[in-house]
Amino acid sequence: MQQRNLGTHSVSAIGLGGMPMSIEGRPDAARSIATIHAALDAGVTLIDTADAYHRDAGEVGHNEELIARALRSYPRSADEVLVATKGGHVRPGDGTWTLNGRPDHVKEAARASAGRLGVEAIGLYQFHRPDPDVPYADSIGALRELLDEGVIMMAGISNATIAQIDEANEVLGGRLVSVQNQFSPAFRSSLVELDHCAALGVAFLPWSPLGGIRRAGAVGERHTAVQSVADAHGVSPQQIALAWELSLAPVVIPIPGASRPTSITDSVQASELVLDAHELAALSSTD
């Protein structure tokens, strides 16, 4: 597996997004754990989660606990795996997503996440989404305090603009290591943030890199260039989409969600694909 830098860590170029294993339509725990184990078998060393990845009220941190359970039950060492989690989103259990960027909530959420993950310090903690009711600097200030107190080892942000990236990095004293924004063949408006991260040397983690849970299976149907290149290489269109994203900058680390072992084992093969200049140009021009 190709490796890429994320702060002080070297991680797999393709990570695993845990959300599909815990929200609406989730599989049973056994299949989810098999999916996580398959990812580890394939060389994945970055797993992304959040305390808000749950379905019902009263089960905050469902996905964090599931990942911790899978890592404990893995028959080989999982010490090199970086688990990245997030706080600042809240799911009341009625299917909605709300926001809470208050510093006290962010700090309390991080400590609770560390407990569920069974770690003394979270490897990477990310502010999930800006809260319009709370000054952004105040929310990021909570991450700074968590870093200084040793509750988290590295800090990142998600769903951020260029201005917020710069503000977060300033508040953190130059210690921002990652930005997690939506990016895929169907959603390219965050290319400007991707390029900005590349210039800063900050890891860019595309979420929904295949277009989202409901659309990932149809990425080839929705984007003819992706399907054409996939046919030429004899691989899945999902691999081509991920390989294209990897080609955009060495800081890009896609985190495709999965809830089946076959999905993640297919996705990780994208890190070994070599696409030529003509293929990359065709993929970049796909609308």
N, C-alpha and C positions, 0 to 999 in steps of 0.2 A: 504493500500500500504506500503510495506517495505520501510524504509528510509535509506539513506546512506549520509555520510558526503562529502561535497564539499566545501573546505575552511572553512569559517565561517558559512556556511549554512548546513541545513539538507534538502535533497531533495528526491523526489521519486526515487526508485531504477531503474525505467525505465523512461527515458525522451522521448521527442518528437523531431524528426528532421524535420525541416521545409522545407528543400530544394525541395522536390517533388512538393510543392504547388506553386513554383514560376519559375522553369526552364522549359525547353522544355517538352511538354506533360502535362502541368499543368492543373488542373481543374478550373472551374470558382470560383470566390471569395466566393460565398455562400457556396459551398461544403467545401472549405478550412476552412472557419470560423466554420462551423459545426464540422469539424474534430478537430480543436483546442478546441472547447467547449466540445466535447466528451472526449478529453484527460483530461481536467480539471475536468469533472464530474467523471472520473475514478481515480482521485487522482494524476495525473501528476503535478509536481511542478517544472520541468526543461524543458525548451524549447530552442532548439539550432537553431541558424540562422546565417546569415552572410550578409554583404553588397553586396557580389557577387552573392547571390542567386536571380538572375533575368534572364530574357530571352533576352530582347531587349536592344539596346543602349538607353540611356536616362531614364532608370528605375532602376538605382542603388538603392539598399535598398528595392526592391519590397517586399521581404519576411519580412523584419523588419517592414515595414509599415502595412503589412497584419496582423502580429502577434499583433502589437499595437492596431489595429482596433478590433481584436477579443477579446483582453483582456478588452478593454473599453466597448464592447457590452456584455460581459459575465454578466448574471443576478445576480451573487453572487460575493463576494470579490475575487480578484485575487492577493491580496497583497503578498501572500506567494510564488508566482511563481517567479522563478529565470530565467530571459531571458539571455542567453549567446549568444553573437554575436562575429564576427570575422572580421579582416581586413588584407589586404596584398595580397589578390587575386583580380584580375581585369577581368571583362568580357566585351570586347569591343562591344558585340552584334552580333558577327558573329558565335557564338557557341564555340569559343575558350576560354581558361582560361590562363591568363597571370599573371605575378608576379610584385609586387611593394612593396619591403620591406624597402624603404627609410624611415628614421625616420619621416621626415616631412609629408610624405603621411600617415603613420600609425597614427600619432597624429591627422591629419586633418580628416581621415576616422573615427576615434573613436568619435570625436566631432559630426560629421555628423550623425553617428549611434545613438548617444544619443538623438539628435534632432528628428530623425525619430521614435525612441521608446518612445519619450515623457518623458524621465527621466533626472534628474539632474546628476545622476551618473549611469553608466552601471554596472549591478551586476557582470558579468563576461565577460571580453574582452580577446579574444584569437588571437595571431598572427597566421594567417591562414596557411601559408606555407613558408619555408625558400626561400629567393631570392638569388640565387648564385652570383648575381652582387653586393650584399650588405653584409658586414660583419654581421654575425648573432648577435653578441653582440650589434651592432648599432641598429638593428631592435628591439631587446629586451630592449635596453636602452630607446626606445620610450615608451614601456609599463611601465617601471619604472617611467618615468616622468609623465605619465598619472595617475599612482597610487598616486604619491606624490602630484599631483595637484588636486586629488579628482575627476577626470573625470571618472575613473573606480574604482570599489570597490575591485575587485579581478582580477588577471591576469593568463592567461593560454597560452598554445602553442598547435599547431596542426601539424601533419605530421613530428614528430621529432624523431631523433635518441637518444640513451642513452647519447652520448656526448653532444648533443644539450639540452637535459633535464637538465643535470648537469650545463651546461654553462648558461642556462636561469635562473636556480635557483640561481646561484651565482650572476649574474647581478642584479637580482631582490632582492637580499639580503635575500634569504630564503623564499620569498613570492610567489613562484610558487604554484598554487593550483590545476592545472589540465593539463592533456595531452590528446589530442584528436587524435587518430590514427585509421587507418583502421584496423578492426579485425572482423573475422567471422569464421564459420566452414570452409569456402573456402579460407580464407586469415589469416594465423596464424603466419606469419613471425614477426609480432609485439608483439608476446608473450614475447619476451625479454624486450621490453619497458614496457609492462604490469607488469611483475615481478619487474622491477626496480621501477616503481611507487608504487607498493605495499610495497616495502622495505622503500621507502621515506615517505609513507603516503600521496601521491599525488593522487587525483582522476584520473582514467583512463576512458575516454569516447570513447568506440568503435563507429566509424562511419561506415555506411553500415554494421551493425552487422548481417544482414540477407543475405549479399552477394551483395547488390546493388539493385537499383530500378527495374531493368529488371529481376533479378534473385531471389528476395525475395520470390516470389510465388512458386518457384521450389526448395526450400531448402531441402524439404523431398525427392524429386526425385534425387537430386544431392548427398545426403548424407544418405545412407541406415540406418545407426545407428540412425540418427535423426528421421527418419520416424518410425523405429521400436520402439523407446522409446515413441514417440508420440502416436502410436497405443496402446501401453500398458497403457498409462494414459488417453486415450480418448480425447486428446487435439491436437491442431494444431502443426505441426513441427516447426513453427515459435516460438511458446512458448517454445518448448524444446531447440532450439538454444539459445534463450535469457537466459533461466534458466541455461544452461550450462555455459554461459559467466559469469553470476552472481556468479556462484560457484567458479570461478577461484581465486577471491580475493575480500575482502570486499570493495576495492576501485573502483571496476568496476561498471560503470553506463552506460549501453547501451542507445543509442539514435536512435532507429529505425525511419526512415522516414515514413511518412504516408500522404495520400491525401484523405483518406476515413475514416469516423468515425469507421467503423467496423474493420479496420486494427489496429488502435491504441488501441481500447478497447480489442481486442484479445491479443495484445502484452503485455499490462500491467499485464495480468493474470500470466505471467511468474514469477513475483516476489513472487507468493504464491506457486509455484510448489516446491515439495521436491523430489529430485532425489537421489537414493541410490548409494552406492560406485560402484557397478557393472555397473550401467547405466552411471555414470560419466566417468568411465574408458573406456567404449565403445565409448562414445562421444569424449573423448580426443584422442582416437586412430584413429578416422575417418579421411580418407584421401580425 
